Amino acid sequence: MGGYRCGRAEARDRQRRDGVQRVRQAEVDDGQRPGGSSDESAELKRLRRENAEFRRANEILRAASAFFAAELDRPQK
């Protein structure tokens, strides 16, 4: 039964921390506190994902370019 109480206390502490975090983020979003707003964070996440996608595409294009360059350099029969 001690574990159950500990779990409830941990859940209560986590809820309190989450609530404090939401209030602080709302203050940042409203300009009352310095920091990155939720919109900025979402945009940064989107741009990082997009950048990773571009890097993967660039690697594929480099590999394809090397393959076709090697094909062109091969002697024709």
LOZAKOL-379177 format. One record per residue (C-alpha): residue in one letter; x, y, z. Coordinates in steps of 0.001 Angstrom, whole numbers. Layout:
REM LOZAKOL-379177
('a'; (X; Y; Z))
...
***
This chain:
REM LOZAKOL-379177
('m'; (0; 0; 0))
('g'; (2979; 2328; 540))
('g'; (3746; 2275; -3196))
('y'; (218; 3362; -3982))
('r'; (504; 6402; -1731))
('c'; (3885; 7230; -3190))
('g'; (2435; 6969; -6697))
('r'; (-420; 9300; -5780))
('a'; (2001; 11802; -4251))
('e'; (4210; 11665; -7342))
('a'; (1178; 12179; -9574))
('r'; (96; 15186; -7484))
('d'; (3612; 16667; -7668))
('r'; (3720; 16109; -11425))
('q'; (335; 17800; -11865))
('r'; (1507; 20776; -9809))
('r'; (4733; 21077; -11844))
('d'; (2798; 20772; -15099))
('g'; (390; 23483; -13961))
('v'; (3239; 25805; -13003))
('q'; (4907; 25117; -16339))
('r'; (1702; 25930; -18244))
('v'; (1290; 29197; -16329))
('r'; (4902; 30184; -17035))
('q'; (4514; 29334; -20732))
('a'; (1319; 31415; -20872))
('e'; (3249; 34317; -19351))
('v'; (5965; 33910; -22005))
('d'; (3323; 33784; -24738))
('d'; (1733; 36971; -23364))
('g'; (5090; 38748; -23243))
('q'; (5128; 38999; -19456))
('r'; (8170; 36750; -19121))
('p'; (11249; 36397; -21354))
('g'; (11640; 33243; -23417))
('g'; (10457; 31497; -26546))
('s'; (6732; 31525; -27208))
('s'; (4728; 28419; -28055))
('d'; (4397; 29631; -31652))
('e'; (8160; 30076; -31938))
('s'; (8743; 26622; -30481))
('a'; (6279; 25058; -32916))
('e'; (7863; 26863; -35862))
('l'; (11353; 25826; -34780))
('k'; (10222; 22205; -34504))
('r'; (8646; 22377; -37975))
('l'; (11774; 23949; -39479))
('r'; (14049; 21344; -37890))
('r'; (11863; 18555; -39293))
('e'; (11885; 20219; -42724))
('n'; (15654; 20675; -42564))
('a'; (16138; 16979; -41758))
('e'; (13930; 16073; -44723))
('f'; (16005; 18316; -47016))
('r'; (19216; 16718; -45746))
('r'; (17868; 13226; -46505))
('a'; (16783; 14325; -49991))
('n'; (20190; 15910; -50577))
('e'; (21957; 12656; -49642))
('i'; (19743; 10724; -52069))
('l'; (20489; 13215; -54849))
('r'; (24241; 13027; -54160))
('a'; (24162; 9236; -54361))
('a'; (22153; 9339; -57583))
('s'; (24508; 11919; -59055))
('a'; (27541; 9783; -58224))
('f'; (25864; 6712; -59716))
('f'; (25004; 8431; -63002))
('a'; (28410; 10100; -63208))
('a'; (30039; 6675; -62884))
('e'; (27726; 5330; -65595))
('l'; (28763; 8113; -67961))
('d'; (32464; 7527; -67286))
('r'; (32209; 3825; -68124))
('p'; (33446; 2911; -71618))
('q'; (30684; 2167; -74111))
('k'; (30650; -1156; -75979))
***
